[in-house]
């Protein structure tokens, strides 16, 4: 009986943690931070962070991304809606990377104890060539007010201004948001 209560307690804690990160049946209704803004309008600022990536690089965000348009993507391998968005991210990266788009993935897999090696394998299988933060992702998500995934922020690397977020960056809307914020102005 003692073990049954332990199992119930552990399952309850796991469910609570899942709901904290995946606050809807879609896992995708992002926390609403200040609305999107243009760099010239002095919109909301992205939170700066330092982190090591799965590839072993150290990043300073946003200062390492001067002259770039950066999509900060909060996701996890176990999140179905996140997996639906990956093909859009890969296609956008392939189409716009040469014109200044960077993606920084912040995977919340460590929170659910998905082994690092499994995340690395998944990233490779999905052909996601951009940097991925694994350790410390929970703190970064907290700084951004993320309480559900997937969620993303499109950030001007020069100013740190958040240009778009949430549903403006899902599916085909992602391409429109990127195109309207690329500095070179060409489509």
C-alpha positions in Angstrom: 0.0 0.0 0.0 2.9 2.3 0.8 4.3 1.9 -2.7 0.9 2.5 -4.3 0.7 5.9 -2.6 4.2 6.7 -3.8 3.2 5.8 -7.4 0.1 8.0 -7.2 2.1 10.9 -5.8 4.9 10.6 -8.4 2.3 10.4 -11.2 0.5 13.4 -9.8 3.7 15.5 -9.7 4.5 14.4 -13.2 1.1 15.4 -14.5 1.3 18.8 -12.7 4.8 19.4 -14.3 3.4 18.5 -17.7 0.5 20.8 -17.4 2.7 23.6 -16.3 4.7 23.3 -19.5 1.8 22.1 -21.7 -1.0 24.3 -20.5 -3.5 23.2 -23.0 -4.4 20.1 -24.9 -2.5 21.6 -27.8 0.7 22.4 -25.7 0.8 25.6 -27.7 -1.0 28.5 -26.2 2.0 30.6 -25.3 2.2 32.9 -22.4 1.4 36.4 -23.5 4.2 38.8 -22.8 4.2 42.4 -24.1 2.9 42.5 -27.7 5.0 42.4 -30.8 6.9 45.6 -31.7 9.1 46.9 -34.5 12.7 47.6 -33.7 12.1 51.3 -34.7 9.1 51.5 -32.4 11.1 50.4 -29.3 9.0 47.3 -28.6 9.4 44.8 -25.8 12.9 43.5 -25.1 13.9 39.9 -25.3 15.5 38.6 -22.1 19.3 38.1 -22.4 20.7 34.8 -21.5 23.9 32.8 -21.6 23.9 29.0 -22.2 25.8 26.1 -23.5 24.3 24.2 -26.5 24.1 20.6 -27.3 26.9 21.0 -29.8 29.2 22.4 -27.0 29.1 26.0 -28.1 28.4 28.8 -25.6 26.0 31.5 -26.7 25.2 34.9 -25.4 21.8 35.9 -26.5 21.1 38.3 -28.1 24.6 39.9 -28.2 26.0 37.0 -30.3 23.4 37.6 -33.0 24.1 41.2 -34.2 22.9 41.7 -37.7 20.6 38.7 -37.5 16.9 38.0 -37.2 16.6 35.3 -34.5 13.8 32.9 -33.7 14.0 31.7 -30.1 11.9 28.4 -30.2 10.8 26.7 -26.9 9.9 23.1 -27.6 10.4 19.5 -26.5 10.6 16.1 -28.2 7.6 14.8 -26.2 5.3 17.7 -27.3 3.1 16.7 -30.3 2.3 20.3 -31.4 6.0 21.1 -31.2 6.7 18.2 -33.6 4.1 19.5 -36.0 5.9 22.9 -36.1 9.4 21.4 -36.8 8.9 21.0 -40.6 8.0 24.7 -40.8 11.1 25.7 -38.8 13.3 23.5 -41.0 11.9 25.0 -44.2 12.1 28.5 -42.9 15.7 28.0 -41.8 16.6 26.5 -45.2 14.9 29.4 -47.0 16.0 32.4 -44.9 19.3 31.4 -43.1 21.3 32.8 -46.0 19.5 36.1 -45.6 20.2 36.5 -41.9 17.8 34.2 -40.0 19.1 32.2 -37.1 17.1 29.9 -34.8 18.0 29.1 -31.2 16.1 26.1 -29.9 15.4 25.9 -26.2 14.4 22.3 -25.5 12.5 21.6 -22.3 13.3 17.9 -22.5 15.6 18.0 -19.4 12.6 19.0 -17.3 10.9 15.7 -18.2 14.3 13.8 -17.9 14.6 13.0 -21.5 18.3 12.0 -21.9 20.5 14.4 -23.7 21.6 11.7 -26.1 18.0 11.1 -27.1 17.4 14.8 -27.8 20.6 14.9 -29.8 19.4 12.0 -31.9 16.0 13.5 -32.4 17.5 16.8 -33.5 19.7 14.9 -36.0 16.8 12.9 -37.3 14.7 16.0 -37.8 17.5 17.8 -39.6 17.5 20.7 -37.2 20.9 22.3 -37.8 20.5 25.3 -35.4 21.8 25.5 -31.9 19.8 23.8 -29.1 19.9 24.7 -25.4 19.2 21.7 -23.1 20.7 22.4 -19.7 19.1 25.4 -17.9 16.2 25.7 -20.4 13.7 25.8 -17.6 15.2 29.1 -16.3 15.3 30.6 -19.7 11.6 29.6 -20.3 10.8 31.2 -16.9 12.5 34.4 -17.9 10.4 34.6 -21.0 7.2 33.8 -19.2 6.7 30.6 -21.2 4.1 28.3 -19.6 3.2 26.2 -22.6 5.0 24.9 -25.6 5.6 25.3 -28.5 6.1 29.0 -28.2 8.5 31.2 -30.1 9.8 34.8 -30.2 11.2 36.5 -33.3 13.9 38.9 -32.1 16.0 41.6 -33.8 19.5 40.6 -33.0 20.8 44.2 -33.1 18.3 45.7 -30.7 16.9 42.7 -28.8 13.4 43.9 -29.6 10.7 41.1 -29.8 9.2 41.6 -33.3 6.6 38.8 -33.2 5.6 35.9 -30.9 3.1 33.1 -30.3 0.6 32.4 -33.0 2.2 34.9 -35.3 5.0 32.3 -35.6 3.1 29.0 -36.1 2.6 27.2 -39.4 2.6 29.3 -42.6 2.3 32.6 -40.6 6.0 32.0 -39.6 7.1 32.8 -43.2 5.2 36.0 -43.4 6.6 37.2 -40.0 10.2 36.4 -41.1 9.8 38.1 -44.5 8.3 41.2 -43.0 11.2 41.6 -40.6 14.2 40.6 -42.6 16.5 43.7 -42.9 17.4 43.2 -46.5 13.8 43.9 -47.6 13.8 41.4 -50.4 11.3 38.5 -50.5 
